[in-house]
Amino acid sequence: MDINDLRSIATVGSFVVFVSILIWTWNKRNSRDFKEAANLPFVEDAKPVRHKKIIAKKGKRK
């Protein structure tokens, strides 16, 4: 087995993984989950986050 056989196996393996991801993505069972995930940035939080100002204390230098 030389390097070209390993490259061929890696190429075929990558193609199989790519096609598997495509099938998983376009599966109708997963479409609701993907739509929900796509809308997450637009969902407002129930409670707004309040940012506290942090004031650094200066230490005494000797």
Long-range contacts (C-beta under 8 A, 24 or more apart in sequence): none
